[in-house]
Amino acid sequence: MTAGTLFIVSAPSGAGKTSLVAALLDADPSVKLSVSFTTRAPRKGEVNGRNYNFVSVAQFERMRARGEFVESALVHGNRYGTSSRWMNEQLSKGQDILLEIDWQGAAQVRQANPQAVLIFILPPSYEALTSRLTSRATDSAEVIAGRLAAARTEMSHLFDFDYVIINEDFDRAASELIAVVTAERLRTARQTERHRETIENLIKT
């Protein structure tokens, strides 16, 4: 069986990553989103097990000590981690997986999975990022200031990624994200493995 493809989408807070990922999942239900574990408190409308697996700090640390995370990171004072067992099981079944994680986690996952496809989302400007963080009205002024301070460092890591999408026009950015997933599936190595019999019949002498 052909192994699934692992896609990783990262961005500074407020760049529109979550909305773009949702658009991709709506357009391509064959991609499955990995639900991260986090110590962050749920935001309004978030559902445990769908948006995140919400756990206590103590529980998170026990899981990390047991080596249950393929990646984990401390982001804006909260811990996040991805289950290695779940991810590897899904990929081995041929399931394409998408991880919505920060650049630190992306680097850890690529070290363990060199074939992972890394995609970075940028805002069109620092001013636009500031406006988006302020307008969503889910964080205090202090939290927003912290996110903005971290954003420049986060964005400097874009050169470690395979693709960069600038989210100025949402529909265009969503189309570009979908195009990346499609293009990666059509790589020669993946297509020859997935359609081996068809290709062998076409090229045999």
C-alpha angles and dihedrals in degrees: 000000000000112000117240123252120252114220122189123195119192135172142150114273110278098026092112098254097142094049092048092049089051090052090051093049091049091050095043114029090177088078112083121208117226110229108222126215115239141175090212117115114251116264121225110293096013116131124210110245094017105058097018140339099247113210137164121261090249093052092047092052091050090053092048092049089054090053094245096141125078085197137005134176144175107238123179090339096310130100123234131184142172122223109243094197095054093044095049093046092053094046092049089056090056093256118148110229131199122202118197100200141134126268093264092057091044090057091050093049093048090053089057095035110032092179093062115123112231121204125183124200119209130190115234091246143353089252091056090050091052091049093050094049092048097045097052089065096204099116137052122253089255093054092047091051090052092050092050092049090053094044097079092053091047093049092050088069094063090102089070090064131086097222135026123200122189109213101212097123109032098209092050093047091049091051090050092051091050089048092055091053091047094048093050091053090053096055111130095242093053095043094049090051094045096044100028097141094047093049094044090052091049097051103033116114 
